Amino acid sequence: MILSDRAIKERIAKWDLQISSKDGADPLKLLWPASIDFRLWNTFKRYKKDNHVVIDALKWVDPKQVKTKTLEEWQPFIVHPWSFVLWVTMEKIKVPRDLTVRCEGRSSLWRLGIIIHSTAWFIDPWFEWTVTLEITNINEVPVALYPGMRIGQLAVESMVWEVDISYDERKWSKYMHQELPQESRIDRDTEYDD
């Protein structure tokens, strides 16, 4: 069941669902009838394009293969057609043990060809900190994005029961307390352990 604006406000007031902004803004100003908006922070990462670079999905991503860039407030970044950028939210969240959160793109940006996630839209109970977005432009023309702009929305869902083992308690939880956009940590998947 998706929480309404009233239910989201109640959970935030109880301090079990925590949503805060890096700029100190009141997150309730971003509240909609059944979701709460989130914004882009000023830092993104992208994989370097090089004829000699191949990313092996089962190996550690070498930091030399990733470029980090920080923008000034409202400085545009041009997302070129079919390019891919890892960007982080300005809002930080902490999800209680009886809720999950869906990260969804805004319709207004989708109509420009901007996808903020291809598959990673689900946020587990007891995940804490910022959310890394996988931004792609499927338009045929470049689109400018800006730090501080509303980029998506969080839909909060109630679960039947509280989880037995939360995200932070699992051995393979790889993305807790991420401050910056986090590139893939697939090499930490436990099925590849000896």
Buried (B, 14 or more C-beta within 10 A) or exposed (E): EEBBBEBBBEBBEEEBBBBBBBEEBEBEEBBEEBBBBBBBBBBBBBBEEEEEEEEEEEEEBEEEBBEEEEBEEEEEBEBEEEBBBBBBBBBBBBBBBBBBBBBBBBEEBBEBBBBBBEEEBEBBBBBBBBBBBBBBBEBEEEBEBBBBBBBBBBBBEEEEEEBEEBBBEEEEBBBEEBEBBBBBBBEBEEEEEE
